Amino acid sequence: MTKLILFELNEVPVRILDYYRRARPNSWLAKNYGKLKKFETFSENIGHLSPWNTWPTVHRGVSNDRHYISDFNQDLSEVNREFPPIWDILTKNGVKTGVFGSFHSYPLPRDLTNYDFYVPDVFAAGSECFPASVEVFQDVNLKLSRESARNVDRSVPFGQIARLVAKVADLGFRPSTMLDIGGHLAQERLTPWKATRRRTYQSVIAFDVFFKLLQQRKPDFVTFFTNHVASSMHRYWAALFPDDYENQKYEQDWIETYGGEILFAMEKTDKMLARLGAFVTKNPDYKLLITSSMGQDAVECEPIETQLYVDDKAKFMALLGVGATGFEPVPSMLPQFNFAIEESRTAEIEQKLKSLAINGEPVVFRRLAGKGFAVDLGQQNLKETIISIKGNRIDLAQSGLKNVVIEDKSSSTAYHIPEGHLFAYHPSFAETQFASEQMLTSEIAPRILTNFGISPADHMAKVHSGAF
């Protein structure tokens, strides 16, 4: 049995990894690239690809036409019984496991037997963690994720930060990390646009916490999820690869300002991989797996000056006839607004949403897998904003909606594609080329089980070759 570290590098395609190693020839990735076992992966999911549905395919060994997972915080009780995630199968078979940030990992399992640690994803509805000492970090982690979904929130939650500082040694924050963050905050004062890098530093801090848990507990199988490169690619692909677009609409100043952001995010990733590589070298009973659940590529786009968001939740819900205590916001990623309501009001609210229009266009919404709705907003660069419900015009100021100025003017300059990657590292590996065939992402879970001597369930993808 080989112990495994599953480093979940969200949405990063092979092209970005190749670009980075060539741009940074002294990086860990460049120096070790030849020895990595390299697979291009392919997500066989049907319909719209999103990390909410592609990571469950990785973790459960079945595609979304069977697991039907599409939203975070949906009730997974039935799905978990039929298609359990890899960490559930492993722990029930006595494999010591650590989970850190993997999608759909909230809430904590009722039975924590054989879990060395368990830190849910950043869309968790609460900050419960195992061990409980990590919850002070998770409080800040969740707050930062909620408040910096589009424009970065430049405020500092001083009370929570103070509690974090008091736990620096316990949580594993390195002095070099603290110096790096301090230097960055100083740079923000001189170059305010660099505040966008706070998203990356959030992952840097999380990795410190994760790495200390890894070193202390040394589980047989462990996951770590990070979205910071994916976030940068969505926004700044057009700055790094302006020639990918038939109609490049961004000005040269924008390209020059943000052209290094994906590389910056990858540099922080490379430092994480270097630490994990050193850990594997020191602990050769481990193997490092680096994978995405899909990738990204350029999509035609234009600069965004403004986007329409829910700014005042209570006012927006009042528009639908729901009082301040009659709904519960559900974590979501802008421009989506999610909320839960009493089941008895579902049909009534659905009819009102059907009549909601922006500039004459019906607003797109859908029922959540649980109780409630997801409302898609984000209309861009509106010259005027005419809101109506049941044909009655509503004043923008009373609607709870706001045309928010987008500071970096970035739109989705890259979007999801089924092609991703899986790289495996061990210092004993010889020089190798890419595997000749793509690996389906549904094959990853059964390969992991095979590594631990566990027979994959009948519902999982069939694997005809060995582990990694």
Secondary structure as the mmCIF struct_conf table of DSSP 4:
data_model
#
loop_
_struct_conf.conf_type_id
_struct_conf.id
_struct_conf.beg_label_comp_id
_struct_conf.beg_label_asym_id
_struct_conf.beg_label_seq_id
_struct_conf.end_label_comp_id
_struct_conf.end_label_asym_id
_struct_conf.end_label_seq_id
STRN STRN1 LYS A 3 LEU A 9
TURN_TY1_P TURN_TY1_P1 ASN A 10 GLU A 11
HELX_RH_AL_P HELX_RH_AL_P1 VAL A 14 ALA A 23
TURN_TY1_P TURN_TY1_P2 PRO A 25 ASN A 26
BEND BEND1 SER A 27 SER A 27
HELX_RH_AL_P HELX_RH_AL_P2 TRP A 28 ASN A 32
HELX_RH_3T_P HELX_RH_3T_P1 TYR A 33 LYS A 35
BEND BEND2 LEU A 36 LEU A 36
STRN STRN2 LYS A 37 PHE A 42
BEND BEND3 GLY A 47 HIS A 48
HELX_RH_AL_P HELX_RH_AL_P3 PRO A 51 ARG A 60
BEND BEND4 GLY A 61 VAL A 62
HELX_RH_AL_P HELX_RH_AL_P4 ASN A 64 HIS A 67
BEND BEND5 ASP A 71 ASP A 71
TURN_TY1_P TURN_TY1_P3 PHE A 72 ASN A 73
HELX_RH_AL_P HELX_RH_AL_P5 SER A 77 GLU A 82
BEND BEND6 PHE A 83 PHE A 83
HELX_RH_AL_P HELX_RH_AL_P6 ILE A 86 LYS A 92
TURN_TY1_P TURN_TY1_P4 ASN A 93 GLY A 94
STRN STRN3 THR A 97 PHE A 100
BEND BEND7 GLY A 101 GLY A 101
TURN_TY1_P TURN_TY1_P5 PHE A 103 HIS A 104
BEND BEND8 PRO A 107 PRO A 107
BEND BEND9 ARG A 110 ARG A 110
TURN_TY1_P TURN_TY1_P6 THR A 113 ASN A 114
STRN STRN4 TYR A 115 VAL A 119
TURN_TY1_P TURN_TY1_P7 VAL A 122 PHE A 123
BEND BEND10 ALA A 125 GLY A 126
STRN STRN5 PHE A 130 PHE A 130
BEND BEND11 PRO A 131 PRO A 131
HELX_RH_3T_P HELX_RH_3T_P2 ALA A 132 VAL A 134
HELX_RH_AL_P HELX_RH_AL_P7 GLU A 135 GLU A 147
BEND BEND12 ALA A 149 ASN A 151
HELX_LH_PP_P HELX_LH_PP_P1 VAL A 152 ASP A 153
HELX_RH_AL_P HELX_RH_AL_P8 PHE A 158 ALA A 166
TURN_TY1_P TURN_TY1_P8 LYS A 167 LYS A 167
HELX_RH_AL_P HELX_RH_AL_P9 VAL A 168 LEU A 171
TURN_TY1_P TURN_TY1_P9 GLY A 172 GLY A 172
HELX_RH_AL_P HELX_RH_AL_P10 PRO A 175 LEU A 190
HELX_RH_3T_P HELX_RH_3T_P3 PRO A 192 ARG A 197
HELX_RH_AL_P HELX_RH_AL_P11 ARG A 198 ARG A 217
BEND BEND13 ASP A 220 ASP A 220
STRN STRN6 PHE A 221 THR A 226
HELX_RH_AL_P HELX_RH_AL_P12 HIS A 228 LEU A 240
HELX_RH_3T_P HELX_RH_3T_P4 PRO A 242 ASP A 244
BEND BEND14 GLU A 246 ASN A 247
BEND BEND15 TYR A 250 TYR A 250
HELX_RH_AL_P HELX_RH_AL_P13 GLN A 252 TYR A 258
TURN_TY1_P TURN_TY1_P10 GLY A 259 GLY A 260
HELX_RH_AL_P HELX_RH_AL_P14 GLU A 261 LYS A 282
BEND BEND16 ASN A 283 ASN A 283
TURN_TY1_P TURN_TY1_P11 PRO A 284 ASP A 285
STRN STRN7 TYR A 286 THR A 291
BEND BEND17 SER A 293 MET A 294
STRN STRN8 GLY A 295 ALA A 298
BEND BEND18 GLU A 305 GLU A 305
STRN STRN9 THR A 306 VAL A 310
HELX_RH_AL_P HELX_RH_AL_P15 LYS A 313 LEU A 319
TURN_TY1_P TURN_TY1_P12 LEU A 320 GLY A 321
TURN_TY1_P TURN_TY1_P13 ALA A 324 THR A 325
BEND BEND19 GLY A 326 GLY A 326
STRN STRN10 PHE A 327 VAL A 330
TURN_TY1_P TURN_TY1_P14 LEU A 334 PRO A 335
STRN STRN11 GLN A 336 ILE A 341
HELX_RH_3T_P HELX_RH_3T_P5 GLU A 343 ARG A 345
HELX_RH_AL_P HELX_RH_AL_P16 THR A 346 LYS A 354
TURN_TY1_P TURN_TY1_P15 SER A 355 SER A 355
STRN STRN12 LEU A 356 ILE A 358
TURN_TY1_P TURN_TY1_P16 ASN A 359 GLY A 360
STRN STRN13 GLU A 361 PRO A 362
HELX_LH_PP_P HELX_LH_PP_P2 VAL A 363 VAL A 363
STRN STRN14 VAL A 364 ARG A 367
BEND BEND20 ALA A 369 GLY A 372
STRN STRN15 PHE A 373 ASP A 376
STRN STRN16 GLN A 380 GLN A 380
BEND BEND21 ASN A 381 ASN A 381
BEND BEND22 LYS A 383 GLU A 384
STRN STRN17 ILE A 387 ILE A 389
TURN_TY1_P TURN_TY1_P17 LYS A 390 GLY A 391
STRN STRN18 ASN A 392 ILE A 394
HELX_RH_AL_P HELX_RH_AL_P17 LEU A 396 SER A 399
TURN_TY1_P TURN_TY1_P18 GLY A 400 GLY A 400
STRN STRN19 LEU A 401 VAL A 405
TURN_TY1_P TURN_TY1_P19 GLU A 407 ASP A 408
STRN STRN20 ALA A 414 ILE A 417
BEND BEND23 PRO A 418 PRO A 418
STRN STRN21 GLU A 419 TYR A 425
TURN_TY1_P TURN_TY1_P20 PRO A 427 SER A 428
HELX_LH_PP_P HELX_LH_PP_P3 PHE A 429 GLU A 431
STRN STRN22 PHE A 434 PHE A 434
BEND BEND24 SER A 436 GLU A 437
HELX_LH_PP_P HELX_LH_PP_P4 GLN A 438 GLN A 438
STRN STRN23 MET A 439 LEU A 440
HELX_RH_3T_P HELX_RH_3T_P6 THR A 441 GLU A 443
HELX_RH_AL_P HELX_RH_AL_P18 ILE A 444 ASN A 451
TURN_TY1_P TURN_TY1_P21 PHE A 452 GLY A 453
HELX_LH_PP_P HELX_LH_PP_P5 SER A 455 ALA A 457
TURN_TY1_P TURN_TY1_P22 ASP A 458 HIS A 459
BEND BEND25 MET A 460 MET A 460
HELX_LH_PP_P HELX_LH_PP_P6 ALA A 461 LYS A 462
BEND BEND26 SER A 465 SER A 465
#
